[in-house]
Amino acid sequence: MPQSTEKTRKRGSKYLLVGSTEACSGKSTTILGMTPQLQKRGLDIAYGKPLGTCWEDAHTDGIDEDVKFLAPLLHLKENRLLRTILFLDETTIQKRMVGEDRVDYAALLAQTLATPGGDLVFLEGPGNLDEGSLFNLSLLDMAECIDAKILLVARFESVLAVHKLVSAKQRLGDRLLGVLLNDVPSEQLEIVSTIVKPFLENRHIPLLGIVPRNTLLRSVSVGELVHQLQAEVLCCKERMDLMVESLTIGAMNVSSALKYFRQRRNMAVVTGGDRTDLQMAALESSTQCLILTGHIPPVEFILSRAEEVEIPVLSVDLDTLTTVEIIDRAFGQVRLHEPVKVQCAYQTIGHHFEIDRLMAKLGLETAVTLQ
């Protein structure tokens, strides 16, 4: 082990809370993308999610599903995974409100992290600045409890997002180490670089990363759509790993549909089970799956053609509006649980995030040299 690493560890572990201004902003993706870069620099990384928001029906092992998913990808040993101290759901909130739950969760968090492990401990924070407040586990609560710095991940649609960042700085103060702007549309990149970044930096809000919008990271697998819609898979069950980047509703005449379909790519097409003309048009376009509503089975030649072009056909016992609402929610809650997204996250965050600047702000700049 390099001597400089030993010196770093004698100073104790550093804690970095990765938070966000709103849920599904890319916290897990950011941690996944940063960790290999830090490990290349010789840092020993630990990871946990104190406030659990993702679990299976039984979560008796005390570890959030996001943590269990990322652990092998980050090559973390079991002693570098931190226990989730509270799973946030309606039951836990109600127990707190009626006084059944009087646990001092801030003290429990401090106790959990009492034994240092690793040079840098990543803690994935709540979905926004307020979540967890009822249990004294908001982002700021955690940071003050364990003397941690905060990296804030925020999606950027337009300059309107700056309001939330300025407000976050006012609330988090010196705990805010920096910001990563995620999912920046291509037409906004120049504005972010030339206007937003200087503005934030002048207000002591370091902008450590500008990550362009990536359609793959925003996509949803066909398998996830099957799960969310509780759909019946009529063909191509082996193609559940196909990634859907956009949603199209087939409700127009076939001539207009063909023109529209040809302008889209990697789409899911939702249409009525009786619209054979639109179904065939979708199968001749850049379609990743065809979703038929009303639980009306397609005619045989549609399934035959779908098998030929290897496009899954799903059937749902739902109307079109409900189907679209469920799919929209799925796009709003995209997860990393597909290998192709993992590789994309490694490359995207690794390329667009200032790892060395982060290390310097955490006091880890002299820890090691690149191996």
C-alpha positions as a printed NumPy array, in Angstrom:
array([[  0.   ,   0.   ,   0.   ],
       [  1.453,   3.437,  -0.925],
       [  2.665,   5.434,   2.065],
       [  0.442,   8.398,   1.099],
       [ -2.635,   6.184,   1.337],
       [ -1.666,   5.166,   4.875],
       [ -1.384,   8.804,   5.86 ],
       [ -4.837,   9.495,   4.458],
       [ -6.404,   6.656,   6.401],
       [ -4.813,   7.781,   9.66 ],
       [ -6.784,  10.989,   9.301],
       [ -9.979,   8.914,   9.212],
       [-12.608,   8.333,   6.599],
       [-14.128,  11.192,   4.644],
       [-17.895,  11.2  ,   4.175],
       [-19.603,  12.434,   1.027],
       [-23.384,  12.584,   0.83 ],
       [-24.704,  12.449,  -2.732],
       [-28.06 ,  14.223,  -2.683],
       [-30.481,  15.786,  -5.135],
       [-33.063,  18.525,  -5.45 ],
       [-35.636,  16.004,  -6.696],
       [-35.993,  12.237,  -6.938],
       [-34.499,  10.265,  -9.836],
       [-31.886,  12.915, -10.637],
       [-29.048,  10.426, -11.113],
       [-27.483,   9.89 ,  -7.673],
       [-26.794,   6.173,  -8.171],
       [-25.476,   6.814, -11.678],
       [-23.127,   9.474, -10.32 ],
       [-21.763,   7.179,  -7.613],
       [-21.376,   4.354, -10.116],
       [-19.489,   6.585, -12.53 ],
       [-17.221,   8.251,  -9.952],
       [-16.171,   5.226,  -7.927],
       [-13.948,   3.503, -10.547],
       [-12.137,   6.788, -11.132],
       [-11.419,   7.132,  -7.42 ],
       [-10.423,   3.488,  -7.095],
       [ -7.916,   3.968,  -9.929],
       [ -6.366,   6.641,  -7.751],
       [ -5.943,   4.078,  -4.977],
       [ -8.814,   5.139,  -2.741],
       [-10.639,   2.581,  -0.628],
       [-14.38 ,   3.244,  -1.131],
       [-17.342,   2.342,   1.073],
       [-20.981,   2.879,   0.167],
       [-24.369,   2.942,   1.831],
       [-27.871,   4.368,   1.66 ],
       [-29.019,   5.22 ,   5.218],
       [-32.591,   5.999,   4.172],
       [-33.893,   3.096,   2.105],
       [-36.352,   3.817,  -0.693],
       [-35.875,   0.722,  -2.861],
       [-36.451,  -2.786,  -1.565],
       [-38.026,  -6.133,  -2.238],
       [-41.107,  -7.266,  -0.311],
       [-38.871,  -8.625,   2.424],
       [-35.952,  -6.389,   3.34 ],
       [-34.756,  -8.176,   6.433],
       [-31.115,  -8.048,   5.373],
       [-31.162,  -4.309,   6.065],
       [-29.587,  -3.186,   2.794],
       [-31.327,  -1.099,   0.133],
       [-31.659,  -2.766,  -3.293],
       [-29.686,   0.031,  -4.973],
       [-26.748,  -0.732,  -2.681],
       [-26.941,  -4.454,  -3.368],
       [-27.055,  -3.792,  -7.096],
       [-24.094,  -1.407,  -7.136],
       [-21.87 ,  -3.368,  -4.735],
       [-20.573,  -5.989,  -7.21 ],
       [-20.25 ,  -3.405,  -9.982],
       [-18.065,  -1.283,  -7.701],
       [-16.122,  -4.337,  -6.49 ],
       [-16.925,  -3.526,  -2.881],
       [-16.356,  -6.079,  -0.156],
       [-19.083,  -6.819,   2.36 ],
       [-17.354,  -4.784,   5.065],
       [-17.541,  -1.749,   2.772],
       [-21.343,  -1.878,   2.495],
       [-23.243,   0.088,   5.108],
       [-26.532,  -1.005,   6.596],
       [-29.712,   0.917,   5.759],
       [-31.072,   2.155,   9.068],
       [-34.629,   3.005,   7.97 ],
       [-36.827,   1.967,   5.05 ],
       [-39.141,   4.821,   4.159],
       [-42.735,   3.841,   3.443],
       [-46.222,   4.773,   4.585],
       [-46.103,   2.367,   7.532],
       [-42.894,   3.823,   8.989],
       [-44.207,   7.37 ,   8.547],
       [-47.497,   6.573,  10.287],
       [-45.702,   4.908,  13.2  ],
       [-43.569,   8.012,  13.611],
       [-46.579,  10.318,  13.481],
       [-48.548,   8.464,  16.165],
       [-45.533,   8.113,  18.454],
       [-44.938,   4.366,  18.07 ],
       [-41.489,   5.044,  16.64 ],
       [-39.286,   7.139,  18.929],
       [-35.911,   5.978,  17.637],
       [-33.148,   8.593,  17.51 ],
       [-32.11 ,   7.863,  13.935],
       [-29.422,  10.543,  13.858],
       [-27.697,   8.827,  16.799],
       [-28.191,   5.467,  15.09 ],
       [-26.555,   6.802,  11.938],
       [-23.597,   8.113,  13.911],
       [-23.283,   4.77 ,  15.672],
       [-23.401,   2.877,  12.365],
       [-20.533,   4.983,  11.037],
       [-18.56 ,   5.065,  14.294],
       [-15.923,   2.646,  12.987],
       [-14.157,   4.22 ,  10.007],
       [-13.928,   2.047,   6.924],
       [-12.32 ,   3.182,   3.705],
       [-10.796,   6.454,   2.626],
       [-14.06 ,   7.807,   1.265],
       [-17.57 ,   6.752,   2.286],
       [-20.272,   7.489,  -0.265],
       [-23.721,   7.879,   1.272],
       [-26.633,   8.105,  -1.14 ],
       [-29.   ,  10.717,   0.234],
       [-32.792,  11.147,   0.159],
       [-34.74 ,  12.059,  -2.974],
       [-34.825,  15.779,  -2.15 ],
       [-33.813,  18.245,   0.559],
       [-36.876,  17.553,   2.706],
       [-37.317,  13.781,   2.545],
       [-36.362,  12.108,   5.814],
       [-36.905,  15.221,   7.95 ],
       [-39.544,  13.452,  10.049],
       [-36.815,  11.069,  11.236],
       [-33.991,  13.651,  11.47 ],
       [-32.508,  12.057,   8.35 ],
       [-32.83 ,  14.843,   5.806],
       [-29.776,  15.549,   3.683],
       [-28.628,  18.354,   5.983],
       [-29.487,  16.351,   9.12 ],
       [-27.222,  13.53 ,   7.965],
       [-24.41 ,  15.859,   6.941],
       [-24.34 ,  17.606,  10.318],
       [-24.658,  14.339,  12.219],
       [-21.574,  12.722,  10.653],
       [-19.675,  15.867,   9.566],
       [-20.094,  15.11 ,   5.865],
       [-19.855,  17.207,   2.742],
       [-22.628,  17.166,   0.135],
       [-22.483,  16.692,  -3.618],
       [-25.784,  17.749,  -5.144],
       [-27.001,  16.118,  -8.376],
       [-29.625,  18.102, -10.296],
       [-31.316,  17.519, -13.625],
       [-31.056,  20.541, -15.885],
       [-33.882,  21.298, -18.311],
       [-33.362,  25.065, -18.478],
       [-31.945,  27.981, -16.497],
       [-35.004,  27.722, -14.239],
       [-33.073,  24.967, -12.436],
       [-30.719,  27.627, -11.041],
       [-33.402,  28.73 ,  -8.56 ],
       [-33.268,  25.334,  -6.85 ],
       [-29.477,  25.371,  -6.675],
       [-29.314,  28.836,  -5.129],
       [-31.981,  27.815,  -2.626],
       [-30.069,  24.615,  -1.837],
       [-26.918,  26.631,  -1.147],
       [-28.824,  28.857,   1.259],
       [-30.107,  25.796,   3.122],
       [-26.975,  23.645,   3.05 ],
       [-24.369,  26.375,   3.508],
       [-20.745,  25.255,   3.649],
       [-21.829,  21.617,   3.708],
       [-22.421,  21.913,  -0.046],
       [-19.18 ,  20.79 ,  -1.676],
       [-20.393,  21.152,  -5.228],
       [-22.985,  20.409,  -7.868],
       [-23.275,  18.07 , -10.81 ],
       [-25.731,  19.142, -13.501],
       [-27.146,  16.013, -15.091],
       [-29.157,  15.316, -18.226],
       [-28.347,  18.679, -19.84 ],
       [-30.046,  19.009, -23.271],
       [-27.584,  19.56 , -26.112],
       [-29.069,  22.97 , -26.92 ],
       [-28.421,  24.073, -23.307],
       [-24.775,  22.994, -23.031],
       [-23.298,  26.318, -24.193],
       [-25.532,  28.312, -21.832],
       [-24.498,  26.071, -18.923],
       [-20.803,  26.458, -19.712],
       [-20.745,  30.196, -20.416],
       [-23.474,  31.584, -18.153],
       [-24.645,  29.103, -15.528],
       [-21.213,  27.867, -14.45 ],
       [-19.684,  31.341, -13.821],
       [-22.864,  32.401, -12.03 ],
       [-22.763,  29.417,  -9.676],
       [-19.011,  29.58 ,  -9.083],
       [-19.259,  33.281,  -8.169],
       [-21.788,  32.313,  -5.5  ],
       [-19.512,  29.65 ,  -4.036],
       [-21.399,  26.781,  -5.662],
       [-18.676,  24.792,  -7.453],
       [-19.926,  23.149, -10.636],
       [-17.996,  19.875, -10.732],
       [-19.721,  18.246, -13.66 ],
       [-21.871,  18.993, -16.694],
       [-23.312,  15.738, -18.015],
       [-25.044,  15.938, -21.417],
       [-28.402,  14.26 , -21.944],
       [-27.995,  10.603, -22.87 ],
       [-30.93 ,   8.784, -24.405],
       [-29.625,   5.4  , -23.284],
       [-29.474,   6.393, -19.615],
       [-33.017,   7.766, -19.891],
       [-34.315,   4.588, -21.526],
       [-36.391,   1.773, -20.053],
       [-36.029,  -1.931, -20.842],
       [-38.911,  -3.854, -22.363],
       [-38.718,  -6.166, -19.354],
       [-39.284,  -3.223, -17.012],
       [-42.317,  -2.155, -19.027],
       [-43.694,  -5.7  , -18.811],
       [-43.255,  -5.543, -15.037],
       [-44.823,  -2.104, -14.647],
       [-47.781,  -2.85 , -16.93 ],
       [-48.234,  -6.44 , -15.732],
       [-48.361,  -7.22 , -19.43 ],
       [-48.654, -10.538, -21.205],
       [-45.746, -11.164, -23.592],
       [-47.163, -12.597, -26.82 ],
       [-43.866, -13.119, -28.638],
       [-40.094, -12.595, -28.434],
       [-39.805, -13.255, -24.706],
       [-36.043, -13.496, -25.141],
       [-35.835,  -9.804, -26.154],
       [-36.754,  -8.269, -22.801],
       [-33.376,  -6.516, -22.721],
       [-34.245,  -4.203, -25.615],
       [-34.096,  -0.566, -24.518],
       [-36.957,   1.849, -25.183],
       [-36.018,   5.501, -25.583],
       [-39.379,   7.062, -26.427],
       [-43.117,   6.444, -26.339],
       [-45.463,   6.827, -29.291],
       [-49.246,   6.539, -29.26 ],
       [-50.672,   5.014, -32.424],
       [-54.039,   6.708, -32.788],
       [-53.808,   8.477, -36.155],
       [-54.416,   7.268, -39.7  ],
       [-51.788,   4.917, -41.084],
       [-50.363,   7.42 , -43.576],
       [-49.642,   9.969, -40.846],
       [-48.382,   7.201, -38.541],
       [-45.807,   5.973, -41.051],
       [-44.399,   9.471, -41.482],
       [-44.272,  10.002, -37.719],
       [-42.82 ,   6.57 , -36.907],
       [-39.95 ,   7.119, -39.336],
       [-38.867,  10.2  , -37.397],
       [-38.528,   8.28 , -34.12 ],
       [-36.074,   5.66 , -32.951],
       [-36.131,   2.836, -30.381],
       [-39.73 ,   3.527, -29.47 ],
       [-42.521,   1.701, -27.731],
       [-45.74 ,   1.997, -29.699],
       [-49.024,   1.887, -27.797],
       [-52.085,   1.216, -29.902],
       [-55.394,  -0.6  , -29.798],
       [-55.44 ,  -4.343, -30.251],
       [-57.801,  -3.865, -33.195],
       [-55.571,  -1.406, -35.107],
       [-53.845,  -3.918, -37.389],
       [-52.775,  -1.201, -39.837],
       [-50.891,   0.766, -37.158],
       [-49.404,  -2.403, -35.685],
       [-47.891,  -3.352, -39.044],
       [-46.604,   0.19 , -39.575],
       [-44.885,   0.072, -36.175],
       [-43.25 ,  -3.252, -36.975],
       [-41.689,  -1.7  , -40.086],
       [-40.21 ,   1.175, -38.07 ],
       [-37.599,   1.616, -35.301],
       [-39.813,  -0.037, -32.709],
       [-38.514,  -1.886, -29.644],
       [-41.891,  -3.192, -28.514],
       [-45.517,  -3.039, -29.529],
       [-48.041,  -2.613, -26.706],
       [-51.628,  -3.535, -27.478],
       [-54.338,  -2.16 , -25.216],
       [-57.793,  -3.434, -24.398],
       [-56.606,  -7.027, -24.081],
       [-57.574,  -7.66 , -27.721],
       [-55.339, -10.345, -29.285],
       [-53.569,  -9.408, -32.541],
       [-54.197, -11.261, -35.773],
       [-51.812, -14.092, -36.591],
       [-49.854, -12.344, -39.348],
       [-48.933,  -9.513, -36.936],
       [-47.349, -11.982, -34.512],
       [-45.597, -13.756, -37.391],
       [-44.093, -10.495, -38.627],
       [-43.108,  -9.498, -35.091],
       [-41.27 , -12.805, -34.697],
       [-39.452, -12.199, -37.998],
       [-38.209,  -8.735, -36.994],
       [-37.736,  -9.77 , -33.311],
       [-39.971,  -7.097, -31.81 ],
       [-41.786,  -8.114, -28.595],
       [-45.548,  -7.719, -28.612],
       [-47.194,  -7.023, -25.257],
       [-50.871,  -7.205, -24.398],
       [-52.352,  -5.221, -21.514],
       [-55.819,  -5.277, -20.018],
       [-55.806,  -1.483, -19.757],
       [-57.042,   1.469, -21.744],
       [-54.588,   3.593, -23.705],
       [-54.571,   6.545, -21.266],
       [-53.78 ,   4.374, -18.241],
       [-51.103,   2.501, -20.194],
       [-49.403,   5.742, -21.225],
       [-49.502,   7.102, -17.655],
       [-47.786,   3.973, -16.324],
       [-45.104,   4.115, -19.018],
       [-44.513,   7.82 , -18.374],
       [-43.915,   7.012, -14.695],
       [-41.471,   4.289, -15.715],
       [-39.487,   6.803, -17.779],
       [-39.506,   9.175, -14.811],
       [-38.053,   6.521, -12.515],
       [-35.447,   4.903, -14.75 ],
       [-32.962,   2.72 , -12.923],
       [-29.523,   1.435, -13.773],
       [-30.394,  -2.246, -13.636],
       [-29.252,  -3.085, -17.18 ],
       [-25.605,  -3.886, -18.114],
       [-25.605,  -1.546, -21.105],
       [-26.556,   1.371, -18.847],
       [-23.811,   0.508, -16.379],
       [-21.106,   0.782, -19.04 ],
       [-22.628,   4.026, -20.268],
       [-22.591,   5.454, -16.734],
       [-18.905,   4.561, -16.289],
       [-17.976,   6.397, -19.471],
       [-20.309,   9.374, -19.178],
       [-19.613,  10.359, -15.572],
       [-15.93 ,   9.493, -15.895],
       [-15.596,  11.849, -18.851],
       [-17.704,  14.769, -17.633],
       [-16.985,  14.926, -13.892],
       [-13.962,  16.683, -12.328],
       [-12.72 ,  13.859, -10.116],
       [ -9.436,  15.53 ,  -9.164],
       [-11.201,  18.72 ,  -8.148],
       [-13.565,  16.688,  -5.97 ],
       [-10.617,  14.97 ,  -4.286],
       [ -8.938,  18.302,  -3.634],
       [-12.069,  19.714,  -2.006],
       [-12.296,  16.612,   0.195],
       [ -8.655,  16.902,   1.203],
       [ -7.72 ,  13.718,  -0.638],
       [ -5.602,  15.292,  -3.349],
       [ -2.347,  13.866,  -1.934],
       [ -3.751,  10.444,  -1.158],
       [ -2.228,   8.564,  -4.055],
       [ -0.974,   8.912,  -7.547],
       [ -2.57 ,   7.18 , -10.489],
       [ -1.679,   3.487, -10.574]])
